[in-house]
Amino acid sequence: MLDRGVARTVAFARTHSPFYQRHLANSPEVRGVADLSTLPLTTKKHVSEFNRQFWTLGHERIVDVTTTSGTTGEPTLYPITQKDLDRLGYNEQLCFTRAGLSAGDVVLLAVTMDKCFMAGLAYFEGLRKLGATAVRVGAGSPAMLLSMLQRLGATGIISVPSFLKRVGEFAKEQAIDLRTSGVRKLICIGEPIRDVDWTLTPLGARIAHDWNASLHSTYGITELASSLCECSAGRGGHLHPELLHAEIVDDEGRAVPDGDIGQLVATTIGVEAMPMVRFATGDMTFITRERCDCGLRTARIGPILGRRDQAMKIKGTTVYPAAVQRALHGIEAIADYILIATAPTALCDELEVVIALRPGAGAEAAREMICEKLRGELRVAPSVRLATLKEIAALGGSRELRKQRVFLDRRNRQGC
């Protein structure tokens, strides 16, 4: 089934996508997964520069248009047909089933449904197909989320982990015990909650403690119109072979052994309006095919360790912004932060960690503690500078972006 799906995607793209007609013009026929390595990668730069040339059909068949987040450049357009919308919903139905949600659940959608955001739309469609109740509370107000939680007796939440942490802090201020709220499942998107050994990050552990609920990490990307969610075992996002084929490759695009870290490359199956063939996500992770404790034999993708183009070489050590974030999320004294990368020389990067402290935190003692924490986690010590919340918001905010930036890449490249 997987071989047929991959072969159909490549044949369809060659025939209907102007970009792939050119991009795959000199490539051999693809009969299955084994032949994919003969094809060139599709990059984010390709999608950005030739966006509309990826489309396989006209507006008369398109029912929705979403965009990427725009944090690495101008948001790219992603068209959706009714068939694609049904596929999105089916993908999320599978994910939610893996996580243990069912038709009887009441799920708070603490994600945006506007601003051409694909994930919110996909989650809503998935909950509908599952038969669960979807409550679109959004991600703006902890008070609104808690109000709807109490009024409806919600049993699950889909949210960015840092927002769940904010809700936990607000609940504590209001003397509300989230551990008795009835919420049993937290579907976490957009931020890592597990380390490479599958243990919870400090942020994940904090949320699990505050809510007394099971956490399920989910990985998704707009260009692939797919997401991968953890099951109850919490050991990687399960692939759905009828919807997506994944590879892990090295810097030259060659496959690496299972368990080794490399770049995630994926080919969509069943996408109609904008299929992707060997799309290089830029995300660094690994794949495992060992039988999962839940009984499934499908391949699983590990935690995202960082973005390939964001890797910094600091005093000879490779550091990803995501690793810095994981370390910072476990420090209670931090109210907000932003990371700024520079390159004084062609062979050496530098990282400045700009931090705003919570009221009452001793400035110098907190800064020294943060420096020591980063040194222990990263094996190098980036520069740490204290700032105000207003300064950090000014550095990371943008009217054009859907979310605030936490990493500014000033190494002669555009920030993300």
Secondary structure, DSSP 8 states (H G I E B T S, - for coil): -HHHHHHHHHHHHHHH-HHHHHHTTTS----SGGGGGGS--B-HHHHHHTGGGG--S-GGGEEEEEE---TTSS--EEEEEHHHHHHHHHHHHHHHHHHT--TT-EEEEES-S-TTBHHHHHHHHHHHHHT-EEE---SS-HHHHHHHHHHHT--EEEE-HHHHHHHHHHHHHTT--GGGS---EEEEESS--B-TTS-B-HHHHHHHHHHT-EEEEEEEEGGGTEEEEE-TT-SSEE--TTTEEEEEE-TTS-B--TTS-EEEEEEESS--SS--SSEEEEEEE-EE-S--TTS--S-EE----EEGGG-EEETTEEE-HHHHHHHHTT-TTEEEEEEEEEEEETTEEEEEEEEEE-TT--HHHHHHHHHHHHHHHHSS--EEEE--HHHHHHHH--TT-SS--SEEE-SSS---
